[in-house]
Amino acid sequence: MNELTITFNNEDYTLIYNKQTEYYEIELTAPQTGGIYEVEANFTDLFNNEYENSQVIQVLAIQKIELDMTKMFMWIFDYKDFSIKDIVEIADYEITIDEETNANSTIRVLKDTGAKARDIVAVKKNNETVYWGIINEVSNNDGEQLYEYTTKYITNMFNQDVILENEELIKTTGVEDFIANAITNNFIENEDTFLNKTYLQLNVKTHTTKQTTVSNVQDGIYNLHTWMTNCTQNYNIVYDFSILNGKLVITIEVQETEKELIDVNAQAISNYSEVFETDVVAKVTVLTSTGQYNLYLLNDRTTTTDMNNENRADGTVETVYTENMEDANQKALDVMKSNSYNHNITFSLADKYIKIGTPIAIKTKKSIILDTYISAIKFTQAKFFEYTCGNIRVKFIDKLLKERKN
């Protein structure tokens, strides 16, 4: 009987004859370490004659590929059907997330991706999405390799004037539900099906009722994106974007996020700037179709309708309009609340990404703790994120009183 044995990597193996291929065969497990290995073969024929031979083979080791997770990548989705157009490494960028100013972001790549205006982009770092946007413009100078994308934050996909409908949802069900209803009617289930973005999916997690109406209405028409931004500023409603089963999911909620502690003295903070604004609105006059409503600010930051209250705070006067008298109190409170929405702390933090809207407590150099939240983010290739804070819950009135004493 013919028999063929080999010695490979200090192990002996008996090969099996394959009648179909007419070869002696065996499957071997390659060594973990690549290199040149010698195979010694011993063959005994039917007449018991023995033969020996040797041959060298090269074993290629599997190369470990280490991904550079510090690089930024951009996913590009078609705005019509949300299909992926391209995934490309970003060469340079200056990304700003600030819905209050509706700032532009600039992203540069070394490739023609075929992207066009209104396409959706997701920027990822360390496999985490740090920015969602829509493309405003793609520019390329004289056929150069560098392509520059100008984008705005993704909520600008709803930058459209729409007809005011179902406004009662704000008071009966929730501001979040009113926004979801407007998105559904105009962008998902529009009777003009050509315009529908069927890949959108809404997830309303909270329901915040307010005795108010849409403020930016003219002739029964309002801009949906402007109203959504107003709701973020006035009612802390946030919009999170994610992908699930091929759908772009928009979560609308008043988000309860764990507070971050920022210690100016202990953390790698730079470019820290702290400015306190002491000019506050202390009286709001609301004109309605049937009359006038006045609301006054007190020194303890509460409000009153009593013009003669001895604890009235000093400040500026603002006059606004709303159609219905029943909305006047909420309208005045919204104006008063703007006293807290001043961008008065900025700082840069090394290698730490904090989502927009995250509540934070800043411990200043004087060991004073200020409660605020992240209202804007800017980041570039430098290893620093530049943050802007809004809604500093400082006692503006106490500061005013102190200034008067001085």
C-alpha positions in Angstrom: 0.0 0.0 0.0 1.3 3.4 -0.9 1.9 5.7 2.1 3.1 9.3 2.2 4.0 11.0 5.4 5.3 14.5 5.9 6.9 16.4 8.8 5.8 20.0 9.1 6.5 22.4 11.9 7.7 19.5 14.1 4.5 17.5 13.6 4.1 14.3 11.6 1.1 13.9 9.2 -0.2 11.0 7.0 -1.6 12.2 3.7 -4.7 10.7 2.0 -4.8 9.8 -1.6 -7.5 11.6 -3.6 -8.6 9.5 -6.6 -10.3 12.4 -8.3 -7.3 14.7 -8.2 -4.7 11.9 -8.1 -2.9 13.7 -5.4 -2.0 12.9 -1.8 -3.7 15.6 0.3 -4.1 16.9 3.8 -5.4 20.2 5.4 -2.9 21.8 7.8 -3.3 24.7 10.2 -0.8 27.4 9.3 1.5 28.6 12.1 0.7 31.9 13.8 4.1 33.2 13.0 4.8 33.8 9.3 8.1 32.8 7.7 9.9 30.1 5.7 9.1 26.5 6.8 10.6 23.2 5.6 8.4 20.2 4.7 10.1 16.8 4.9 8.2 14.1 2.9 8.7 10.3 3.2 7.1 8.0 0.6 6.9 4.2 0.6 5.7 2.5 -2.6 4.0 -0.9 -3.1 7.4 -2.6 -3.2 8.4 -1.1 0.2 10.9 1.2 -1.5 11.3 4.4 0.6 11.9 7.8 -0.8 12.7 11.1 1.0 12.4 14.7 -0.2 12.2 18.2 1.3 10.7 21.4 0.2 10.4 24.9 1.6 7.2 26.9 1.8 6.4 30.4 2.8 3.7 31.1 5.4 2.1 34.5 5.3 1.0 35.9 8.6 -2.3 37.8 8.9 -1.5 41.4 9.3 -3.2 43.2 12.1 -4.7 46.4 10.8 -5.0 49.2 13.4 -7.7 51.7 12.6 -6.8 55.3 13.3 -9.9 56.2 15.3 -8.8 59.8 15.6 -9.7 60.4 12.0 -13.0 61.8 11.0 -15.2 60.2 8.4 -18.3 61.5 6.6 -21.3 59.4 5.5 -23.3 60.9 2.7 -26.9 60.0 2.2 -29.2 60.9 -0.7 -31.9 63.3 0.5 -34.5 61.6 -1.7 -34.3 58.0 -0.4 -31.6 58.0 2.2 -29.4 55.6 0.3 -25.6 55.8 1.0 -23.7 57.7 -1.7 -20.3 57.5 -0.2 -18.1 57.2 2.9 -15.1 59.4 2.8 -12.3 60.5 5.1 -12.4 64.2 6.0 -9.2 66.1 5.2 -10.1 69.3 7.1 -13.2 70.7 8.8 -14.6 73.5 10.9 -17.9 72.2 12.3 -20.2 74.5 14.3 -23.4 73.2 16.0 -25.4 76.3 17.0 -29.0 76.4 16.1 -29.5 79.8 17.7 -27.3 81.5 15.0 -27.9 78.8 12.4 -24.1 78.8 11.7 -22.5 77.1 8.7 -20.0 74.3 8.9 -17.2 73.6 6.4 -16.0 70.1 5.6 -13.2 69.4 3.0 -12.5 66.1 1.4 -10.1 64.9 -1.3 -12.7 63.1 -3.5 -15.6 63.8 -5.7 -18.4 61.9 -4.0 -21.3 63.0 -6.2 -23.0 64.7 -3.3 -25.4 67.6 -4.0 -27.3 70.2 -2.1 -29.8 68.9 0.4 -28.0 65.6 0.8 -27.6 64.5 4.4 -24.2 64.0 6.1 -23.2 62.2 9.3 -19.7 62.9 10.6 -18.2 60.3 12.9 -15.2 60.2 15.2 -14.3 57.1 17.2 -17.3 55.5 15.6 -19.6 58.0 17.3 -21.7 60.4 15.3 -20.6 63.9 16.4 -22.5 65.9 13.7 -25.6 65.6 11.5 -26.0 68.1 8.7 -27.4 68.9 5.3 -25.4 70.1 2.4 -25.9 73.7 1.2 -23.2 73.8 -1.4 -20.3 71.7 -2.8 -17.5 73.7 -4.4 -14.3 72.8 -6.3 -11.8 75.2 -7.8 -10.6 74.5 -11.3 -10.8 70.8 -11.1 -8.6 70.6 -8.0 -8.6 67.4 -5.8 -10.1 69.3 -2.8 -13.8 69.5 -2.5 -15.4 71.9 0.0 -18.8 71.2 1.5 -20.8 74.0 3.2 -23.4 72.5 5.5 -25.9 73.5 8.1 -27.2 71.5 11.1 -29.6 68.8 10.1 -32.8 70.4 11.5 -32.5 72.8 8.5 -34.1 70.1 6.4 -37.4 71.5 7.9 -36.5 75.0 6.9 -39.8 75.5 5.1 -42.8 77.7 5.4 -45.9 75.6 6.1 -49.6 76.1 6.8 -50.5 76.4 10.5 -52.6 73.3 11.4 -53.6 71.5 14.6 -52.2 74.3 16.8 -54.4 73.1 19.7 -52.0 70.1 20.2 -49.6 72.5 21.9 -52.1 73.1 24.8 -53.8 69.7 24.8 -51.1 67.1 24.0 -47.7 68.7 23.9 -45.4 70.9 22.0 -43.4 67.8 20.9 -46.6 66.3 19.4 -47.4 69.5 17.5 -43.9 69.5 15.9 -44.2 65.8 15.1 -47.6 66.4 13.5 -46.2 69.2 11.4 -43.3 67.1 10.2 -45.6 64.2 9.4 -48.1 66.3 7.4 -45.5 68.2 5.4 -42.6 65.8 5.0 -43.8 62.2 5.4 -47.5 61.9 4.5 -47.9 64.9 2.3 -50.7 64.5 -0.3 -48.0 65.5 -2.8 -46.3 62.1 -2.5 -43.4 63.2 -4.7 -42.1 65.4 -1.8 -42.4 62.8 0.9 -39.3 61.6 2.7 -40.5 58.1 3.6 -37.3 57.2 5.3 -38.1 59.6 8.2 -39.4 58.0 11.4 -40.6 60.1 14.4 -40.2 59.1 18.1 -41.9 61.5 20.5 -40.7 60.6 24.0 -42.1 63.5 26.1 -45.3 65.5 26.0 -45.0 69.1 27.3 -48.2 71.1 27.2 -47.9 74.9 27.1 -50.5 77.6 27.2 -49.0 79.3 24.1 -49.4 79.5 20.3 -46.9 79.5 17.4 -45.2 82.8 17.6 -43.8 83.3 14.0 -47.1 83.1 12.1 -48.1 85.5 9.3 -51.2 85.0 7.3 -51.6 81.5 8.6 -48.1 80.5 7.5 -45.0 79.9 9.6 -41.4 78.6 9.2 -41.2 75.1 10.9 -37.5 75.2 11.5 -37.7 78.6 13.2 -40.5 77.3 15.5 -38.5 74.2 16.3 -35.5 76.3 17.3 -37.7 78.5 19.4 -39.0 75.5 21.2 -35.4 74.4 22.0 -34.6 77.8 23.4 -37.8 78.3 25.3 -38.9 74.8 26.3 -35.6 72.8 26.3 -37.0 70.5 23.5 -34.2 68.7 21.7 -34.0 66.7 18.5 -31.8 63.6 18.3 -31.0 61.8 15.1 -30.1 58.1 14.6 -30.4 55.3 12.1 -32.5 52.2 12.7 -33.4 49.6 10.1 -32.6 52.0 7.3 -34.7 54.8 8.7 -33.6 58.2 9.9 -35.1 58.3 13.3 -35.9 61.7 14.9 -36.4 61.6 18.6 -38.2 64.7 20.0 -38.1 65.2 23.7 -37.4 67.3 26.7 -34.2 65.3 27.5 -33.2 64.4 31.0 -29.4 64.2 30.5 -27.0 63.5 33.3 -25.2 66.7 34.3 -21.5 67.1 33.5 -19.2 68.8 36.0 -16.6 71.2 34.5 -13.9 72.2 36.9 -11.9 75.1 35.5 -9.1 74.5 37.9 -8.8 70.8 37.5 -9.4 70.0 33.9 -7.5 70.8 30.7 -9.6 73.9 29.9 -8.3 76.7 27.8 -9.7 80.0 26.4 -12.1 80.3 29.3 -14.2 83.5 29.1 -16.9 84.5 31.6 -19.1 87.5 31.0 -22.2 88.4 33.0 -25.1 90.2 31.4 -27.0 92.4 33.8 -29.5 94.1 31.5 -32.7 92.2 32.1 -36.3 92.6 30.9 -38.2 93.5 34.1 -41.6 94.4 32.5 -43.4 92.8 29.6 -46.5 94.3 28.1 -48.5 91.9 26.0 -51.0 93.4 23.5 -53.8 91.1 22.4 -56.8 91.5 20.1 -59.0 92.2 23.1 -56.8 94.1 25.6 -53.4 94.5 27.3 -51.6 92.3 29.9 -48.6 93.4 32.0 -46.2 91.1 33.9 -43.4 92.4 36.2 -40.2 90.8 37.4 -39.4 90.7 41.2 -36.0 90.8 42.9 -36.3 87.0 43.8 -36.8 86.3 40.0 -40.5 85.5 40.4 -43.1 87.5 38.6 -46.3 89.4 39.5 -49.1 91.3 37.8 -49.1 93.9 40.7 -47.6 97.1 39.3 -47.2 98.5 42.9 -45.3 95.5 44.4 -42.4 97.0 46.4 -40.1 94.1 45.4 -40.2 94.9 41.7 -36.9 94.6 39.9 -35.4 97.3 37.8 -34.7 96.7 34.1 -35.9 97.2 30.6 -39.4 97.0 29.2 -40.5 94.9 26.2 -43.8 95.0 24.3 -45.0 92.0 22.3 -48.2 90.8 20.7 -50.3 87.7 20.8 -53.7 87.2 19.4 -55.5 85.7 22.4 -55.6 87.0 25.9 -55.4 83.5 27.3 -51.9 83.2 25.8 -50.6 86.5 27.2 -49.2 85.1 30.5 -47.2 82.4 28.7 -46.0 84.9 26.1 -44.8 87.2 28.8 -43.1 84.4 30.7 -41.3 83.4 27.5 -39.8 86.9 27.2 -38.8 86.9 30.9 -37.1 83.5 30.4 -34.9 85.1 27.7 -33.1 86.9 30.5 -31.4 83.6 31.2 -30.6 82.8 27.6 -27.4 84.7 27.2 -24.2 83.2 25.9 -21.9 84.3 28.6 -19.4 81.5 29.2 -17.1 80.0 26.5 -14.3 77.5 27.0 -12.3 74.9 25.1 -11.8 71.4 26.4 -9.2 68.9 25.2 -10.4 65.6 23.6 -13.8 65.6 25.3 -17.0 65.7 23.3 -20.2 66.9 25.1 -23.4 66.8 23.2 -25.3 70.0 22.6 -28.1 70.5 25.2 -26.2 68.7 27.9 -26.7 70.3 31.3 -23.4 71.2 33.0 -22.2 72.7 36.3 -19.1 74.9 35.9 -16.9 75.4 38.9 -15.1 78.7 38.3 -11.7 79.8 39.4 -13.4 81.5 42.4 -15.0 78.1 43.3 -18.5 79.3 42.3 -20.6 76.7 40.7 -22.8 77.9 37.8 -25.6 75.7 36.4 -25.9 76.0 32.6 -26.0 73.9 29.4 -24.1 73.4 26.2 -25.8 75.7 23.6 -23.2 75.6 20.8 -20.2 73.5 19.8 -17.3 74.2 17.5 -14.5 71.8 16.6 -11.7 71.6 14.1 -8.7 69.3 13.6 -7.2 70.7 16.8 -7.7 68.4 19.7 -10.0 70.9 21.4 -13.8 71.3 21.4 -14.9 74.9 21.8 -18.1 75.2 23.8 -20.6 78.0 24.4 -23.0 78.0 27.3 -26.4 79.5 27.6 -29.0 79.9 30.3 -26.6 80.7 33.1 -28.8 80.4 36.2 -27.0 83.2 38.1 -28.9 85.6 40.2 -28.9 88.5 37.8 -31.1 90.5 40.2 -28.6 90.0 43.1 -25.8 91.2 40.8 -27.8 94.3 39.9 -28.4 95.1 43.5 -24.7 94.6 44.3 -23.8 97.0 41.4 -26.2 99.6 42.8 -24.6 99.4 46.2 -21.2 99.9 44.7 
